Amino acid sequence: MGESTKSSDGCLGLLNIAPDKPLWDFPLRPDAIDDYKQMIADGHSNPRSVAKTRSRFIFTGEFPFGEPVADLSIGGCYVETTIPIQLASRLKVGIWLGQTKVWAEARVTHSTPGLGIGIRFTGISEPHLDQIKQFLQSLTPLAT
């Protein structure tokens, strides 16, 4: 298929969208050495954290619906949903941070049918951004 030009040619990566659950359905040897080195940046400009919380979406002219948030950063989140949502869709998203809900205008930047969507916040008030920052301090960062 042509000449290899990149060091990542021939490599395959797996994305575990539920990092708190095992990727494999069998136990790995505890003495095995994991010498994996991330070769390509994941494209996120802000560190993400595991966030088991709920969200609420509102699309123009549609009924609101809620889905679980898998990870959260100050720039966006990943939401587990089986509902197919088009890339670049604009929406208003509410995210529960404990007993408080913060709202942001957002855009769908990634969509995996049957699994979930990546959302980038495009507009959020300073108080709500501060609440997200404070909430993130209590969460476990995702491994990169």
C-alpha positions in Angstrom: 0.0 0.0 0.0 2.8 2.4 -0.6 5.9 3.3 1.3 5.8 3.9 5.1 6.5 7.5 5.9 5.5 7.9 9.5 6.7 6.2 12.7 3.0 5.5 13.5 2.4 3.6 10.3 1.3 0.0 11.0 0.2 0.9 14.6 -3.3 0.5 15.9 -4.7 2.3 18.9 -7.7 1.5 21.1 -9.7 4.1 22.9 -11.3 3.1 26.2 -14.3 5.4 26.5 -15.0 4.1 30.0 -11.6 4.3 31.7 -13.1 3.1 35.0 -14.0 -0.2 33.3 -11.5 -2.7 32.0 -10.9 -2.6 28.3 -10.5 -6.4 28.1 -12.9 -9.1 29.2 -10.1 -11.1 30.7 -7.5 -10.3 33.4 -4.1 -9.1 32.4 -1.0 -10.6 34.0 -0.1 -8.3 37.0 3.6 -8.7 36.2 3.3 -7.6 32.6 5.2 -4.4 31.7 3.2 -1.8 29.8 5.8 0.1 27.7 3.2 2.0 25.8 4.2 5.5 24.9 1.6 7.9 23.4 2.9 8.8 20.0 0.2 11.3 18.9 -1.4 14.0 21.0 -5.1 13.4 21.5 -6.1 16.8 20.3 -7.5 18.0 23.6 -6.2 21.4 24.8 -7.4 20.9 28.4 -6.8 18.0 30.7 -9.8 15.8 31.1 -11.1 14.1 34.3 -13.4 11.2 34.9 -16.8 12.7 35.7 -19.7 10.4 36.5 -22.4 13.0 36.4 -25.5 13.8 34.3 -26.1 16.2 31.5 -29.2 17.9 29.9 -29.2 18.8 26.2 -31.4 21.3 24.4 -31.4 21.5 20.6 -33.4 24.2 18.9 -36.9 23.1 18.5 -36.5 19.7 20.1 -37.3 18.3 23.5 -34.5 18.3 26.1 -32.9 15.0 27.0 -30.3 13.8 29.5 -27.3 11.5 29.2 -24.3 10.5 31.4 -21.1 12.5 31.2 -18.0 10.2 31.1 -15.3 12.9 31.2 -15.1 16.6 31.7 -12.6 19.5 31.2 -12.9 23.2 31.2 -13.2 23.1 27.4 -15.8 20.4 27.0 -16.9 16.9 27.8 -17.6 13.4 26.5 -21.2 12.2 26.8 -22.3 8.6 26.6 -25.3 8.4 24.3 -26.8 6.0 21.8 -28.6 8.9 20.1 -26.9 9.7 16.8 -26.0 13.4 16.8 -24.4 15.1 13.8 -21.0 16.6 13.9 -21.0 20.4 14.3 -24.5 20.3 15.8 -25.0 23.3 18.1 -26.7 22.8 21.5 -27.1 24.1 25.0 -25.8 21.7 27.6 -26.4 21.6 31.3 -24.1 19.6 33.5 -24.7 18.6 37.0 -21.8 19.3 39.4 -23.1 17.8 42.6 -26.3 19.7 43.4 -25.5 22.5 41.0 -26.2 22.7 37.3 -24.0 24.8 35.0 -25.0 25.7 31.4 -22.9 26.2 28.3 -23.4 26.8 24.6 -21.6 24.0 22.8 -20.8 22.2 19.6 -20.4 18.5 18.8 -16.8 17.9 17.8 -16.8 14.0 17.8 -19.5 11.4 17.3 -19.2 7.7 17.7 -22.6 6.1 16.8 -23.9 4.0 19.6 -21.3 5.2 22.1 -21.2 8.9 22.6 -20.2 12.4 21.5 -17.4 14.8 22.3 -18.6 18.4 23.0 -16.6 21.6 23.0 -18.0 24.5 25.0 -18.3 27.6 22.8 -19.9 29.9 25.3 -20.0 29.7 29.1 -20.4 32.3 31.8 -17.4 33.1 34.0 -19.2 31.9 37.2 -20.1 28.6 35.6 -16.6 28.1 34.3 -15.3 28.8 37.9 -17.7 26.1 39.2 -16.4 23.6 36.6 -12.8 24.4 37.6 -13.6 23.9 41.3 -15.5 20.6 40.5 -12.6 19.3 38.5 -10.2 19.6 41.4 -12.2 16.8 43.2 -12.0 14.4 40.2 -9.5 11.8 39.0 -7.6 13.0 35.9 -7.8 10.7 32.8 -4.5 9.1 31.9 -3.0 10.5 28.8 
